[in-house]
Amino acid sequence: MNSHSILSELNLFMKRNELSVSQLAKKLDFNVGTVSYILSGTRKLTIDQLDSITEVLGYPRGHFYTNYIREYLDGNRSDWRRIRPLLLNCAELDQLDCIQDVVNLLLDHLIYAGPLFDMAEELFQAGNYKAAEILYENVADSERKQHSERLAMCQYRLFKIRVGKDQMLNFKTVCQFEPYVDRLDEVFQIEALKDLANVYRSLQQWDNVETFTREMENKAKILYFHKPGSERVFLEYQNKLGRPMFTYIAYASLLYACVAEGRGDYDLALKYTYEYADLSWVRESDKDTEHWKLLFAEWAQANIFANRIMSGDSSVLPDYVDYIETKPDEIITALLNMLFAANRHHFDLNSVLLKFDSEIKAFAPQKNQLYRTEIMFDYYDSFLYELTLYYLRTGDFENGFTNLLQGLDFSCKINNEQHILKYVGLFEEYRDQASSEIHLSYNHLIRKVCAAV
């Protein structure tokens, strides 16, 4: 923060440069009357005027924002037309402390909760999540006793912003949001339930996945099949969701299949996979609908292969390999399925792993349509574990321990305690086969894990 007031800095600049009011006005590209009013303190600066003054004084944009908040804003009488551009500029410049200072001034007065929420939505849609998070958090705090839909929406946005790669933090975040789901608009509830199911899926909490999937499916079916109303109303529902309504019904079957897989019931998983493969009941036929129907058909084809191989049917392996050669985005997911099956049914995957060696080395979590990043982190972690297990089990200790160290390090980074323990168990089982260098690297990682606990 600058120690001088904005006006004292401006007066010092005039004195040092021997400028008259008219000369200063010319430099600022203001009219003389405006400069006179500003210097006398009888007119409040706008943010655009402040930015012009800051530039003329030779400071970077935003240099005086902390001063401006202290000198020109009053939570009781502040004009939103002045506050809005200040907040937007602070968000653009990543001046998060200034945003918090402004919010602290305003939120004793509930009249500002609505405008601040609208701005948070604007920043969220623009991808400025750090600034949006501050606004959502403070609006939610100001309305914590209101039980309003706006409070629920703030909590939903905070959930969306905070879910990431740390699995323990994800669990805490999902628990904080759960109580607010049923306060959301009925359409947003469908999207939120899908997001909850996805996070619990990444945490492998299958009972919770099933619970929230069931709720999502029921609400989507009511709106799609039974809700009375015009086509215009239905299109409004669709536009709120951002993707066709039918996809949530189909996605429910996909999630049920995931639950069945997680519980080891591959026959039931196959049943659900055939359900979302058949979308003949979908009534729309527009381009977006056809796009999504094609996606579900592709996912179904891949998962039919997956469920057959994980149930122990090794005869499908050559066809599965041929299939993923034409689907680069499916390679790692398919290899995870193959590794899982190979480790439990003792398939030989050496030639397959060699064939896709470059894809394995390049693998990193990516976003993928309905799958959020936290699911891809879990996929990557699971993939490294199954790859480690395969190599160690088949006696390829060099590759096995290389992947074990990589997997343990990644599990530590995403705070996945379950996988950390599994890697520790594998190392203890095969520790006699590890070189002294591997022991040193392993001990270093374990010390890092202990320090993080």
C-alpha positions as CSV (number, residue, x, y, z in Angstrom):
1,M,0.0,0.0,0.0
2,N,1.2,3.5,-0.8
3,S,1.9,5.5,2.4
4,H,0.6,8.8,0.9
5,S,-3.0,9.5,0.0
6,I,-3.9,9.6,-3.7
7,L,-4.4,13.3,-3.7
8,S,-1.2,14.1,-1.8
9,E,0.7,12.0,-4.4
10,L,-1.0,14.0,-7.2
11,N,-0.2,17.3,-5.5
12,L,3.5,16.3,-5.0
13,F,3.6,15.3,-8.7
14,M,2.3,18.8,-9.7
15,K,4.8,20.5,-7.4
16,R,7.8,18.5,-8.6
17,N,6.9,19.1,-12.2
18,E,5.7,22.7,-11.7
19,L,2.4,21.9,-13.4
20,S,-0.7,24.1,-13.3
21,V,-4.2,22.6,-13.1
22,S,-4.7,23.1,-16.8
23,Q,-1.3,21.5,-17.6
24,L,-2.2,18.5,-15.4
25,A,-5.6,18.2,-17.0
26,K,-4.0,18.1,-20.4
27,K,-1.6,15.3,-19.3
28,L,-4.6,13.3,-17.9
29,D,-6.9,14.1,-20.8
30,F,-9.5,15.4,-18.3
31,N,-11.2,18.7,-18.5
32,V,-9.9,21.4,-16.2
33,G,-13.1,21.5,-14.1
34,T,-12.9,17.8,-13.4
35,V,-9.3,18.1,-12.2
36,S,-10.2,21.0,-10.0
37,Y,-13.0,19.1,-8.3
38,I,-10.7,16.1,-7.8
39,L,-7.9,18.1,-6.3
40,S,-10.4,19.9,-3.9
41,G,-11.8,16.5,-2.8
42,T,-15.4,17.5,-3.8
43,R,-15.7,14.8,-6.4
44,K,-15.0,11.1,-5.9
45,L,-12.6,9.5,-8.4
46,T,-13.9,6.9,-10.7
47,I,-11.7,3.8,-11.4
48,D,-11.0,4.9,-14.9
49,Q,-9.8,8.3,-13.6
50,L,-7.7,6.6,-11.0
51,D,-6.1,4.4,-13.6
52,S,-5.3,7.5,-15.8
53,I,-3.7,9.3,-12.8
54,T,-1.7,6.2,-11.9
55,E,-0.3,5.9,-15.4
56,V,0.7,9.6,-15.5
57,L,2.3,9.3,-12.1
58,G,4.4,6.5,-13.5
59,Y,3.0,3.6,-11.4
60,P,1.6,0.3,-12.6
61,R,-2.1,-0.1,-12.9
62,G,-3.7,-1.0,-9.6
63,H,-0.9,0.7,-7.5
64,F,-3.4,2.9,-5.6
65,Y,-6.3,0.4,-5.3
66,T,-5.7,-0.2,-1.6
67,N,-5.7,3.6,-1.0
68,Y,-8.8,4.0,-3.1
69,I,-10.7,1.5,-1.0
70,R,-9.6,3.3,2.2
71,E,-10.1,6.8,1.0
72,Y,-13.1,6.7,-1.3
73,L,-15.3,3.7,-0.4
74,D,-17.8,3.7,2.4
75,G,-19.8,0.5,2.9
76,N,-22.9,2.5,3.9
77,R,-23.0,4.8,0.9
78,S,-20.8,3.3,-1.8
79,D,-22.0,3.4,-5.3
80,W,-22.1,0.0,-7.1
81,R,-21.1,1.8,-10.3
82,R,-17.8,2.6,-8.7
83,I,-17.4,-0.7,-6.9
84,R,-18.0,-3.0,-9.9
85,P,-15.2,-1.8,-12.1
86,L,-12.8,-1.8,-9.1
87,L,-13.6,-5.4,-8.4
88,L,-13.3,-6.5,-12.0
89,N,-9.9,-4.8,-12.3
90,C,-8.7,-6.3,-9.0
91,A,-9.8,-9.7,-10.3
92,E,-8.0,-9.1,-13.6
93,L,-4.8,-8.0,-11.7
94,D,-5.1,-10.9,-9.2
95,Q,-5.3,-8.4,-6.3
96,L,-7.3,-10.7,-4.1
97,D,-6.6,-8.9,-0.9
98,C,-8.2,-5.8,-2.3
99,I,-11.3,-7.8,-3.3
100,Q,-11.5,-9.1,0.3
101,D,-11.1,-5.6,1.6
102,V,-14.0,-4.3,-0.6
103,V,-16.2,-7.2,0.4
104,N,-15.5,-6.6,4.1
105,L,-16.8,-3.1,3.7
106,L,-20.0,-4.1,1.9
107,L,-21.4,-7.3,3.4
108,D,-22.7,-5.7,6.6
109,H,-25.3,-4.3,4.2
110,L,-27.4,-7.1,2.6
111,I,-28.2,-4.9,-0.4
112,Y,-24.8,-5.8,-1.9
113,A,-25.3,-9.6,-1.6
114,G,-27.1,-9.7,-5.0
115,P,-24.7,-7.6,-7.0
116,L,-21.7,-9.5,-5.5
117,F,-23.2,-12.8,-6.3
118,D,-23.9,-11.7,-9.9
119,M,-20.3,-10.6,-10.2
120,A,-19.1,-13.9,-8.8
121,E,-21.1,-15.7,-11.5
122,E,-19.5,-13.5,-14.1
123,L,-16.0,-14.2,-12.8
124,F,-16.8,-18.0,-12.5
125,Q,-18.0,-18.2,-16.1
126,A,-14.8,-16.3,-17.2
127,G,-12.6,-18.8,-15.4
128,N,-11.3,-16.4,-12.7
129,Y,-12.0,-18.9,-9.9
130,K,-9.8,-17.4,-7.2
131,A,-11.6,-14.1,-7.3
132,A,-15.0,-15.7,-7.7
133,E,-14.2,-18.0,-4.7
134,I,-13.8,-14.9,-2.4
135,L,-17.1,-13.5,-3.5
136,Y,-19.0,-16.7,-3.2
137,E,-17.6,-17.5,0.2
138,N,-18.5,-14.1,1.6
139,V,-21.9,-14.0,0.1
140,A,-22.6,-17.4,1.5
141,D,-21.4,-16.3,4.9
142,S,-23.7,-13.3,4.8
143,E,-26.7,-15.5,3.9
144,R,-25.9,-18.5,6.1
145,K,-29.2,-17.9,8.1
146,Q,-31.3,-17.2,5.0
147,H,-31.6,-20.8,3.7
148,S,-31.9,-19.3,0.2
149,E,-31.3,-20.7,-3.3
150,R,-28.5,-18.1,-3.7
151,L,-26.8,-19.6,-0.6
152,A,-27.0,-23.1,-2.1
153,M,-25.7,-21.8,-5.4
154,C,-22.7,-20.2,-3.7
155,Q,-22.0,-23.5,-2.0
156,Y,-22.3,-25.4,-5.3
157,R,-19.8,-23.0,-7.0
158,L,-17.4,-23.3,-4.1
159,F,-17.6,-27.1,-4.4
160,K,-16.9,-26.9,-8.1
161,I,-13.9,-24.5,-7.6
162,R,-12.4,-26.5,-4.7
163,V,-12.6,-30.1,-6.0
164,G,-9.2,-31.0,-7.4
165,K,-6.4,-33.5,-7.1
166,D,-6.2,-33.8,-3.3
167,Q,-8.5,-36.7,-2.5
168,M,-8.8,-36.0,1.2
169,L,-9.7,-32.4,0.5
170,N,-12.2,-33.6,-2.1
171,F,-13.9,-35.7,0.6
172,K,-14.1,-32.7,2.9
173,T,-15.4,-30.5,0.1
174,V,-18.1,-32.9,-1.0
175,C,-19.3,-33.3,2.6
176,Q,-19.6,-29.6,3.0
177,F,-21.7,-29.2,-0.1
178,E,-24.1,-32.2,0.3
179,P,-26.6,-30.5,2.6
180,Y,-27.2,-27.7,0.1
181,V,-28.1,-29.8,-3.0
182,D,-31.8,-29.9,-2.4
183,R,-32.0,-26.1,-2.1
184,L,-30.8,-25.6,-5.7
185,D,-33.0,-25.0,-8.6
186,E,-34.4,-28.3,-9.7
187,V,-32.4,-28.3,-13.0
188,F,-29.1,-27.4,-11.3
189,Q,-29.8,-30.2,-8.8
190,I,-29.3,-32.7,-11.7
191,E,-25.9,-31.3,-12.6
192,A,-24.9,-31.1,-8.9
193,L,-25.9,-34.7,-8.2
194,K,-23.9,-35.8,-11.2
195,D,-20.9,-33.9,-9.8
196,L,-21.3,-35.4,-6.4
197,A,-21.5,-38.9,-7.9
198,N,-18.3,-38.3,-9.9
199,V,-16.3,-37.2,-6.9
200,Y,-17.5,-40.1,-4.9
201,R,-16.6,-42.3,-7.8
202,S,-13.1,-41.0,-7.8
203,L,-13.0,-41.8,-4.0
204,Q,-14.4,-45.3,-4.8
205,Q,-17.2,-44.8,-2.3
206,W,-19.7,-46.9,-4.3
207,D,-22.7,-46.6,-1.9
208,N,-22.6,-42.9,-2.2
209,V,-22.1,-43.0,-6.0
210,E,-25.2,-45.2,-6.2
211,T,-27.2,-42.9,-3.9
212,F,-26.5,-39.7,-5.8
213,T,-26.8,-41.4,-9.2
214,R,-30.3,-42.6,-8.3
215,E,-31.3,-39.1,-7.3
216,M,-29.9,-37.6,-10.5
217,E,-31.6,-40.3,-12.6
218,N,-35.0,-39.8,-11.0
219,K,-35.0,-36.0,-11.3
220,A,-33.8,-36.2,-14.9
221,K,-36.5,-38.7,-15.9
222,I,-39.2,-36.5,-14.3
223,L,-38.1,-33.5,-16.3
224,Y,-37.5,-35.5,-19.5
225,F,-40.6,-37.8,-19.5
226,H,-43.2,-36.5,-17.2
227,K,-42.8,-32.7,-16.4
228,P,-45.8,-30.9,-18.0
229,G,-45.0,-27.7,-19.9
230,S,-44.2,-26.3,-23.3
231,E,-41.3,-27.0,-25.6
232,R,-39.9,-23.6,-24.7
233,V,-39.8,-24.5,-21.0
234,F,-38.0,-27.7,-21.8
235,L,-35.5,-25.9,-23.9
236,E,-34.9,-23.5,-21.0
237,Y,-34.1,-26.6,-18.8
238,Q,-31.7,-27.8,-21.5
239,N,-29.9,-24.5,-21.7
240,K,-29.4,-24.3,-18.0
241,L,-27.7,-27.7,-18.0
242,G,-25.5,-27.1,-21.0
243,R,-25.9,-30.5,-22.5
244,P,-29.0,-32.6,-23.5
245,M,-31.3,-33.8,-20.7
246,F,-31.2,-37.4,-21.9
247,T,-27.4,-37.6,-21.3
248,Y,-28.0,-37.6,-17.5
249,I,-30.3,-40.6,-17.8
250,A,-27.8,-42.4,-19.9
251,Y,-25.0,-41.4,-17.7
252,A,-26.8,-42.8,-14.7
253,S,-26.6,-46.3,-16.4
254,L,-22.8,-45.7,-17.0
255,L,-22.4,-44.8,-13.3
256,Y,-24.3,-47.9,-12.2
257,A,-22.0,-49.9,-14.3
258,C,-19.0,-48.3,-12.6
259,V,-20.5,-49.1,-9.2
260,A,-21.0,-52.8,-10.3
261,E,-17.4,-52.9,-11.6
262,G,-16.2,-51.4,-8.3
263,R,-17.9,-54.2,-6.4
264,G,-16.6,-56.8,-8.8
265,D,-19.9,-57.7,-10.4
266,Y,-19.0,-57.6,-14.0
267,D,-22.1,-59.3,-15.3
268,L,-24.2,-56.6,-13.7
269,A,-21.9,-53.9,-15.1
270,L,-22.3,-55.4,-18.6
271,K,-26.1,-55.2,-18.1
272,Y,-26.0,-51.5,-17.4
273,T,-23.5,-51.0,-20.3
274,Y,-26.1,-52.5,-22.7
275,E,-28.7,-50.1,-21.2
276,Y,-26.8,-46.9,-22.2
277,A,-25.7,-48.4,-25.5
278,D,-29.4,-48.5,-26.5
279,L,-30.7,-44.9,-26.7
280,S,-33.5,-45.5,-29.1
281,W,-35.9,-43.9,-26.6
282,V,-34.3,-40.4,-27.1
283,R,-36.8,-38.2,-28.9
284,E,-34.5,-35.4,-30.1
285,S,-32.6,-35.7,-33.4
286,D,-30.6,-32.5,-33.6
287,K,-26.8,-32.3,-34.1
288,D,-25.9,-32.0,-30.4
289,T,-28.1,-35.1,-29.6
290,E,-26.4,-37.2,-32.3
291,H,-23.0,-36.1,-31.0
292,W,-23.8,-37.4,-27.5
293,K,-25.5,-40.5,-28.7
294,L,-22.3,-41.4,-30.7
295,L,-20.2,-40.7,-27.5
296,F,-22.3,-43.1,-25.4
297,A,-22.2,-45.7,-28.2
298,E,-18.4,-45.5,-28.2
299,W,-18.2,-45.7,-24.4
300,A,-20.5,-48.7,-24.4
301,Q,-18.4,-50.5,-27.0
302,A,-15.2,-49.9,-25.0
303,N,-16.9,-50.9,-21.7
304,I,-18.3,-54.1,-23.2
305,F,-14.8,-55.2,-24.0
306,A,-13.7,-54.0,-20.5
307,N,-16.3,-56.0,-18.6
308,R,-15.8,-59.1,-20.6
309,I,-12.0,-59.1,-20.0
310,M,-12.3,-58.2,-16.3
311,S,-14.6,-61.1,-15.8
312,G,-11.8,-63.3,-17.0
313,D,-12.6,-63.7,-20.7
314,S,-9.2,-63.5,-22.3
315,S,-10.5,-64.4,-25.7
316,V,-11.6,-60.8,-26.2
317,L,-8.1,-59.4,-25.7
318,P,-7.0,-59.3,-29.4
319,D,-10.3,-57.6,-30.4
320,Y,-9.9,-55.1,-27.5
321,V,-6.4,-54.2,-28.7
322,D,-7.5,-53.7,-32.3
323,Y,-10.3,-51.5,-31.0
324,I,-8.2,-49.1,-29.0
325,E,-5.7,-48.7,-31.8
326,T,-8.4,-46.8,-33.5
327,K,-9.4,-44.8,-30.4
328,P,-6.3,-43.0,-29.0
329,D,-8.3,-41.4,-26.2
330,E,-9.3,-44.8,-24.9
331,I,-5.9,-46.4,-24.8
332,I,-4.9,-45.7,-21.1
333,T,-8.4,-46.6,-19.8
334,A,-8.3,-49.8,-21.7
335,L,-4.8,-50.7,-20.6
336,L,-5.9,-50.1,-17.0
337,N,-8.7,-52.6,-17.5
338,M,-6.4,-55.1,-19.1
339,L,-3.8,-54.7,-16.3
340,F,-6.5,-55.2,-13.7
341,A,-7.7,-58.4,-15.4
342,A,-4.2,-59.6,-16.0
343,N,-3.2,-59.2,-12.4
344,R,-6.3,-61.2,-11.2
345,H,-6.6,-63.8,-14.0
346,H,-2.8,-64.0,-14.9
347,F,-3.0,-62.9,-18.5
348,D,0.3,-62.2,-20.3
349,L,0.3,-58.5,-21.3
350,N,3.9,-58.0,-22.2
351,S,3.4,-57.6,-26.0
352,V,0.5,-55.2,-25.4
353,L,2.5,-53.1,-23.0
354,L,5.4,-53.0,-25.4
355,K,3.0,-52.0,-28.3
356,F,1.7,-49.0,-26.3
357,D,4.9,-48.1,-24.6
358,S,5.0,-44.5,-25.9
359,E,1.3,-43.9,-24.9
360,I,2.1,-45.2,-21.4
361,K,5.1,-42.9,-21.0
362,A,3.1,-39.9,-22.2
363,F,0.1,-40.5,-20.0
364,A,-1.1,-37.7,-17.7
365,P,-4.6,-36.8,-16.3
366,Q,-6.8,-34.9,-18.8
367,K,-10.3,-33.6,-18.8
368,N,-12.7,-35.8,-20.8
369,Q,-16.3,-34.8,-21.4
370,L,-18.5,-35.8,-18.5
371,Y,-15.4,-37.1,-16.6
372,R,-13.9,-34.4,-14.3
373,T,-10.2,-34.1,-13.6
374,E,-10.4,-35.7,-10.2
375,I,-11.6,-38.9,-11.9
376,M,-8.6,-38.8,-14.2
377,F,-6.2,-38.3,-11.3
378,D,-7.7,-41.5,-9.8
379,Y,-7.4,-43.3,-13.1
380,Y,-3.7,-42.3,-13.3
381,D,-3.0,-43.4,-9.8
382,S,-4.8,-46.7,-10.3
383,F,-3.0,-47.2,-13.6
384,L,0.4,-46.8,-12.0
385,Y,-0.5,-49.2,-9.2
386,E,-1.8,-52.0,-11.6
387,L,1.3,-51.5,-13.8
388,T,3.6,-51.8,-10.8
389,L,1.8,-54.9,-9.6
390,Y,2.0,-56.5,-13.0
391,Y,5.7,-55.9,-13.4
392,L,6.6,-57.1,-9.9
393,R,4.3,-60.1,-10.2
394,T,5.9,-61.2,-13.5
395,G,9.5,-60.6,-12.2
396,D,10.3,-57.4,-14.1
397,F,11.7,-55.7,-11.0
398,E,13.4,-52.8,-12.8
399,N,10.1,-51.6,-14.4
400,G,8.2,-52.6,-11.3
401,F,10.2,-50.5,-8.8
402,T,10.4,-47.6,-11.2
403,N,6.6,-47.4,-11.4
404,L,6.2,-48.1,-7.7
405,L,8.3,-45.0,-6.8
406,Q,6.5,-42.9,-9.4
407,G,3.1,-44.2,-8.1
408,L,4.0,-43.6,-4.5
409,D,5.1,-40.1,-5.3
410,F,1.9,-39.3,-7.2
411,S,-0.3,-40.8,-4.5
412,C,1.4,-38.6,-2.0
413,K,0.8,-35.5,-4.2
414,I,-2.9,-36.2,-4.5
415,N,-3.2,-37.3,-0.8
416,N,-4.6,-40.8,-1.6
417,E,-3.9,-42.6,1.6
418,Q,-5.5,-45.9,0.3
419,H,-3.0,-46.1,-2.6
420,I,-0.1,-45.0,-0.4
421,L,-0.7,-48.0,1.8
422,K,-1.0,-50.3,-1.2
423,Y,2.4,-49.2,-2.6
424,V,4.0,-49.6,0.8
425,G,2.5,-53.1,1.0
426,L,3.9,-53.9,-2.4
427,F,7.4,-52.7,-1.5
428,E,7.4,-54.7,1.7
429,E,6.4,-57.8,-0.3
430,Y,9.2,-57.4,-2.9
431,R,11.8,-55.4,-0.9
432,D,14.4,-58.2,-1.1
433,Q,14.4,-57.7,-4.9
434,A,15.1,-53.9,-4.7
435,S,18.5,-52.4,-5.2
436,S,20.2,-50.2,-2.7
437,E,19.4,-47.2,-4.9
438,I,15.7,-48.1,-4.9
439,H,15.8,-48.5,-1.1
440,L,17.2,-45.0,-0.8
441,S,14.6,-43.5,-3.1
442,Y,11.8,-45.3,-1.3
443,N,13.0,-44.2,2.1
444,H,13.2,-40.6,0.9
445,L,9.5,-40.8,-0.3
446,I,8.4,-42.4,2.9
447,R,9.9,-39.6,4.9
448,K,8.0,-37.1,2.6
449,V,4.8,-39.1,3.2
450,C,5.3,-39.0,7.0
451,A,6.1,-35.3,7.0
452,A,2.8,-34.6,5.1
453,V,0.7,-36.6,7.6
